[in-house]
Amino acid sequence: MPVNPETNRSVVFVPKRWLRFVPWINFSDFQEHYFAKRADAERFRDRVAILNYNRNNYGVVQAYVAMREGARNDCTNDPLFKPIPIISMKRKIQALVALKTGKTDNADKEYEGLIAPILASAVYPELDYAATQSRTISNVLIRDLIFYNNRACDITIDLHKLYESRQIVMEMKNVAVLNNDHIDQLNRYMKEEFGGFGIILTRNVPPKAVYKNTIDLWSGQRRCILILTDDDIKLMGQLYKSKQRLPIEVLKKKYVEFSRDCPG
């Protein structure tokens, strides 16, 4: 059996045609769009309670499956990208919150492995074509995470107009305390098609001196570096589930707050 070189865990291959049905008929969709409409749904708030209900009322599950199969012609996916299910988003964020800072036991690699799919799904399709560990042809520069700017909403349009950010580069820092070296590292990547905008993903709110450094960078070079923490990622996850707002609105909120702190 093949083994994942990063985790040393066994890998099981399945036919792609099997996976096609996973996002179309799944528990998250059943819970939110079918079961929730039942008159007695309020009494069953957690996953285990709903599963127990289904065992005693299998006809409900059969009716859901029949409905979804009957609408199979609507099961069309983006051939280039498929966002992760809501339940997967929730589990990844829970794992992220529980993860230790630093590099012990490859925690930094695990951090990158969690953040990348979370963000790729949360900001899609406004930001697209996510690429991790993107290297220049000479291998001189290695960018942790890059997105193409689709210019599909007001914030991404503004970033392209004000900072010429055709692509958005992000650095992931699994550290307890962010420092100015991290800011300087990202600043070196922000040129040409990346323009003057970048994002640092880290665990905690940065010290005031580090945040002030980003304000000074804007004042001196008109470059904008936003810092997103675990709390911001959790908020994106909540919006991804509730669909009350687009998760990229969290990025917009951070940008508005940053802009208001910059000198006029």
Secondary structure, DSSP 4 states (H G I P E B T S, - for coil): --B-TTT--B-----HHHHTTTTTS-HHHIIIIIGGGSTTGGG--SHHHHHHHHHH-HHHHHHHHHHHHHTGGG----TT--PPPHHHHHHHHHHHHHPPSSSGGGHHHHHHHHHHHHHHHHTTTTEEEEEEEEE-TTSS-EEEEEEEE---SHHHHHHHHHH--SEEEEEEE--SS--HHHHHHHHHH--GGGTTEEEEEESSPPPHHHHHHHHHHHHHH--EEEEE-HHHHHHHHHHHHH-SS-TTHHHHHHHHHHHHHS--
